[in-house]
Structures are given as structure tokens and as C-alpha cells.
Amino acid sequence: MLYHLVGYIILKLRYPNTEEHKKILEEKYEGLYRDVALQPILKIIGVIFIIALTALLIAVIYGAFTHDASIL
């Protein structure tokens, strides 16, 4: 229910014209306000995940080159 409200608010702010609002909702989001709200949330989670994986990869590579090779 919260996603529907947030999705409605997002679309209303982006497209104040009611006709354009309805057109975008149907074409891009298949008529679901939930998808309007989830899209930015999932993008943020994806970016955080990619940053965390990159940091982990850098830490592993750094650890491999700075520690004794007998550990590996």
C-alpha cells in the first residue's frame, strides 16, 4: 500500500498533466504504481551492491599483494 502511494506521488510530481500521467503509467509501468516506487529503490540497492563488491575485490587483491604468499 505504501508503494502505491509513493508511486502515485512520484508520477504526479514528474507528470502533473493527468493525461500524460496515465499514459506513462500504462506504457512504462504496466499500470502499477508499485513499479514506479520500486524502480528508484532497486537502482539504489544495485549501486550499493556494486560498490560493495568492488570494495571487496580491491581488498582481496590488495591483501594478496601485501601479505606473505605462503598464506595463499
Protein Blocks (a to p, Z undefined) as FASTA:
>chain_A
ZZmmmmmmmmmmmmmplklmmmmmmmmnnopaklmmmmmmmmmmmmmmmmmmmmmmmmmm
mmmmmmcfklZZ
